[in-house]
Amino acid sequence: MNEQTYLSIITDLANQLANKLINEAEFKARLIESQQETAQLIKELEIYRSVLESDKDLKDLFEEVKNKNEVNA
């Protein structure tokens, strides 16, 4: 093979590697965002549960509405 062929191969490999690294970085960033959103949702859910547990009437009302929605779903 001549030098031009080697340069073409190296350029192609470099482009493939760059694209794979960019995709990997994007997936990692999206994973981190998803993990942060999940953690935030879990915190909010814990707050809702805490409020419901602190007020029996509110919890009973919640259960009543939840059960109605399950029947309609």
Distance bins in CASP14 RR format, pairs under 12 A and 6 or more apart:
PFRMAT RR
TARGET T0000
AUTHOR 0000-0000-0000
RMODE 2
METHOD distances of the structure
MODEL  1
1 7 0 0 0 0 0 1 0 0 0 0 0
1 8 0 0 0 0 1 0 0 0 0 0 0
1 9 0 0 0 0 1 0 0 0 0 0 0
1 10 0 0 0 0 0 1 0 0 0 0 0
2 8 0 0 0 0 1 0 0 0 0 0 0
2 9 0 0 0 0 0 1 0 0 0 0 0
3 9 0 0 0 0 0 1 0 0 0 0 0
3 10 0 0 0 0 0 1 0 0 0 0 0
4 10 0 0 0 0 0 1 0 0 0 0 0
4 11 0 0 0 0 0 1 0 0 0 0 0
5 11 0 0 0 0 0 1 0 0 0 0 0
5 12 0 0 0 0 0 1 0 0 0 0 0
6 12 0 0 0 0 0 1 0 0 0 0 0
6 13 0 0 0 0 0 1 0 0 0 0 0
7 13 0 0 0 0 0 1 0 0 0 0 0
7 14 0 0 0 0 0 1 0 0 0 0 0
8 14 0 0 0 0 0 1 0 0 0 0 0
8 15 0 0 0 0 0 1 0 0 0 0 0
9 15 0 0 0 0 0 1 0 0 0 0 0
9 16 0 0 0 0 0 1 0 0 0 0 0
10 16 0 0 0 0 0 1 0 0 0 0 0
10 17 0 0 0 0 0 1 0 0 0 0 0
11 17 0 0 0 0 0 1 0 0 0 0 0
11 18 0 0 0 0 0 1 0 0 0 0 0
12 18 0 0 0 0 0 1 0 0 0 0 0
12 19 0 0 0 0 0 1 0 0 0 0 0
13 19 0 0 0 0 0 1 0 0 0 0 0
13 20 0 0 0 0 0 1 0 0 0 0 0
14 20 0 0 0 0 0 1 0 0 0 0 0
14 21 0 0 0 0 0 1 0 0 0 0 0
15 21 0 0 0 0 0 1 0 0 0 0 0
15 22 0 0 0 0 0 1 0 0 0 0 0
16 22 0 0 0 0 0 1 0 0 0 0 0
16 23 0 0 0 0 0 1 0 0 0 0 0
17 23 0 0 0 0 0 1 0 0 0 0 0
17 24 0 0 0 0 0 1 0 0 0 0 0
18 24 0 0 0 0 0 1 0 0 0 0 0
18 25 0 0 0 0 0 1 0 0 0 0 0
19 25 0 0 0 0 0 1 0 0 0 0 0
19 26 0 0 0 0 0 1 0 0 0 0 0
20 26 0 0 0 0 0 1 0 0 0 0 0
20 27 0 0 0 0 0 1 0 0 0 0 0
21 27 0 0 0 0 0 1 0 0 0 0 0
21 28 0 0 0 0 0 1 0 0 0 0 0
22 28 0 0 0 0 0 1 0 0 0 0 0
22 29 0 0 0 0 0 1 0 0 0 0 0
23 29 0 0 0 0 0 1 0 0 0 0 0
23 30 0 0 0 0 0 1 0 0 0 0 0
24 30 0 0 0 0 0 1 0 0 0 0 0
24 31 0 0 0 0 0 1 0 0 0 0 0
25 31 0 0 0 0 0 1 0 0 0 0 0
25 32 0 0 0 0 0 1 0 0 0 0 0
26 32 0 0 0 0 0 1 0 0 0 0 0
26 33 0 0 0 0 0 1 0 0 0 0 0
27 33 0 0 0 0 0 1 0 0 0 0 0
27 34 0 0 0 0 0 1 0 0 0 0 0
28 34 0 0 0 0 0 1 0 0 0 0 0
28 35 0 0 0 0 0 1 0 0 0 0 0
29 35 0 0 0 0 0 1 0 0 0 0 0
29 36 0 0 0 0 0 1 0 0 0 0 0
30 36 0 0 0 0 0 1 0 0 0 0 0
30 37 0 0 0 0 0 1 0 0 0 0 0
31 37 0 0 0 0 0 1 0 0 0 0 0
31 38 0 0 0 0 0 1 0 0 0 0 0
32 38 0 0 0 0 0 1 0 0 0 0 0
32 39 0 0 0 0 0 1 0 0 0 0 0
33 39 0 0 0 0 0 1 0 0 0 0 0
33 40 0 0 0 0 0 1 0 0 0 0 0
34 40 0 0 0 0 0 1 0 0 0 0 0
34 41 0 0 0 0 0 1 0 0 0 0 0
35 41 0 0 0 0 0 1 0 0 0 0 0
35 42 0 0 0 0 0 1 0 0 0 0 0
36 42 0 0 0 0 0 1 0 0 0 0 0
36 43 0 0 0 0 0 1 0 0 0 0 0
37 43 0 0 0 0 0 1 0 0 0 0 0
37 44 0 0 0 0 0 1 0 0 0 0 0
38 44 0 0 0 0 0 1 0 0 0 0 0
38 45 0 0 0 0 0 1 0 0 0 0 0
39 45 0 0 0 0 0 1 0 0 0 0 0
39 46 0 0 0 0 0 1 0 0 0 0 0
40 46 0 0 0 0 0 1 0 0 0 0 0
40 47 0 0 0 0 0 1 0 0 0 0 0
41 47 0 0 0 0 0 1 0 0 0 0 0
41 48 0 0 0 0 0 1 0 0 0 0 0
42 48 0 0 0 0 0 1 0 0 0 0 0
42 49 0 0 0 0 0 1 0 0 0 0 0
43 49 0 0 0 0 0 1 0 0 0 0 0
43 50 0 0 0 0 0 1 0 0 0 0 0
44 50 0 0 0 0 0 1 0 0 0 0 0
44 51 0 0 0 0 0 1 0 0 0 0 0
45 51 0 0 0 0 0 1 0 0 0 0 0
45 52 0 0 0 0 0 1 0 0 0 0 0
46 52 0 0 0 0 0 1 0 0 0 0 0
46 53 0 0 0 0 0 1 0 0 0 0 0
47 53 0 0 0 0 0 1 0 0 0 0 0
47 54 0 0 0 0 0 1 0 0 0 0 0
48 54 0 0 0 0 0 1 0 0 0 0 0
48 55 0 0 0 0 0 1 0 0 0 0 0
48 58 0 0 0 0 0 1 0 0 0 0 0
48 59 0 0 0 0 0 1 0 0 0 0 0
48 62 0 0 0 0 1 0 0 0 0 0 0
49 55 0 0 0 0 0 1 0 0 0 0 0
49 58 0 0 0 0 0 1 0 0 0 0 0
49 59 0 0 0 0 1 0 0 0 0 0 0
49 62 0 0 0 0 0 1 0 0 0 0 0
50 58 0 0 0 0 0 1 0 0 0 0 0
50 59 0 0 0 0 0 1 0 0 0 0 0
51 57 0 0 0 0 0 1 0 0 0 0 0
51 58 1 0 0 1 0 0 0 0 0 0 0
51 59 0 0 0 0 1 0 0 0 0 0 0
51 61 0 0 0 0 0 1 0 0 0 0 0
51 62 0 0 0 0 1 0 0 0 0 0 0
52 58 1 0 0 1 0 0 0 0 0 0 0
52 59 1 0 1 0 0 0 0 0 0 0 0
52 60 0 0 0 0 1 0 0 0 0 0 0
52 61 0 0 0 0 1 0 0 0 0 0 0
52 62 1 0 1 0 0 0 0 0 0 0 0
52 63 0 0 0 0 1 0 0 0 0 0 0
52 65 0 0 0 0 0 1 0 0 0 0 0
52 66 0 0 0 0 0 1 0 0 0 0 0
53 59 1 0 0 1 0 0 0 0 0 0 0
53 60 0 0 0 0 0 1 0 0 0 0 0
53 62 0 0 0 0 0 1 0 0 0 0 0
55 61 0 0 0 0 1 0 0 0 0 0 0
55 62 0 0 0 0 1 0 0 0 0 0 0
56 62 0 0 0 0 0 1 0 0 0 0 0
56 63 0 0 0 0 0 1 0 0 0 0 0
57 63 0 0 0 0 0 1 0 0 0 0 0
57 64 0 0 0 0 0 1 0 0 0 0 0
58 64 0 0 0 0 0 1 0 0 0 0 0
58 65 0 0 0 0 0 1 0 0 0 0 0
59 65 0 0 0 0 0 1 0 0 0 0 0
59 66 0 0 0 0 0 1 0 0 0 0 0
60 66 0 0 0 0 0 1 0 0 0 0 0
60 67 0 0 0 0 0 1 0 0 0 0 0
61 67 0 0 0 0 0 1 0 0 0 0 0
61 68 0 0 0 0 0 1 0 0 0 0 0
62 68 0 0 0 0 0 1 0 0 0 0 0
62 69 0 0 0 0 0 1 0 0 0 0 0
63 69 0 0 0 0 0 1 0 0 0 0 0
63 70 0 0 0 0 0 1 0 0 0 0 0
64 70 0 0 0 0 0 1 0 0 0 0 0
64 71 0 0 0 0 0 1 0 0 0 0 0
65 71 0 0 0 0 0 1 0 0 0 0 0
65 72 0 0 0 0 0 1 0 0 0 0 0
66 72 0 0 0 0 0 1 0 0 0 0 0
66 73 0 0 0 0 0 1 0 0 0 0 0
67 73 0 0 0 0 0 1 0 0 0 0 0
END
